[in-house]
Amino acid sequence: MRNEDIKQYARQKKVKLWQVAMALDMQDSGFSRKLRVELPGDKKAEIMAIIDKLAADQGR
């Protein structure tokens, strides 16, 4: 499965993918389509940083 590391990281941090989409100023469906193709490492790092920030904002 593509981008499974991002999905698993979000689950681990208890952050929903729709929250990541909102932080990226994208629609949930657009973010889901983006995850269908394996992302480059720099984009993955950016998304994981967003997940970290959202988790910290939620106190997790």
N, C-alpha and C positions, 0 to 999 in steps of 0.2 A: 504494500500500500504506500502511496506517495505521501511524503511529508508526515509520516507517522510519528517522527520525533517531535514535531511541533504539536500535534494532537495529544500525544502522551504527556508532554510537558505541561500543556494547558490543563489536562485532567489532574495531573499531580498537584498543580498549584490551585486547583479548584476555580479555574477561570474558564468561562464559556467562550466558544469561538465567536459568537455574535458580539461579545464584549470587545474582542480583539478587532473585529470588523469595524465596530463603531469608533474605536481608537484610531483606526487607519482611515476614518471618514469614508467607509465603504458600506454598501449594503451587504447583509449577511449572505445573500445568494452570490454576489460577486466575489466575496472572499472564499466561499466554498468552491467556486469555479477556479479561482486562482490556485487553490491547494490541489487541484487535480493534476497539475504538472509539477514535478520536483523543482523546488526553488533553489537558487544558488545560495551558497553559504552566507554571504553578506546579508541577504534578505531574510534568511532564517534567523540570523543573529539579531536583526532589527525586530522581528516579530517576537522572539523570545525575550528581548528587553522590554517590550510592551507588556508581555505576559507578567514579567517580574513586577513591573510598575503597577499593573492592575491588581495583582495579588497583594502587594504592599499597601495599596490604597484600601483594600478590603480587610487588612489586618491579618493576612495569612502568610 
